[in-house]
């Protein structure tokens, strides 16, 4: 049964390393979303986009507030174990906190994936 693996990455600058490590671990595709946590909403509750002419400070401030949410599908627990190991090698132990959150969700039905022979 497929599972969706979701990683909320606290440090956006680690995204490329994570993407490379997941690909090396056996992932054939992933989706990345920009996301913001409660702390970012608390700091800037009314701001939800970049100004028309952003300053460097505006751009840096936005990166501080945002996370990256990465998700992919895994067919077996072995791949999930490799993804967790690869992720923790880059960001450190998830149990330490403030590194991000990784979880899986079972997929009951799926359409759109090519069948494996």
Beta strands, then each sheet from edge to edge (+ up, - down):
strand 1: 3-9
strand 2: 31-36
strand 3: 66-74
strand 4: 100-106
sheet 1: 2+ 3- 1+ 4-
end
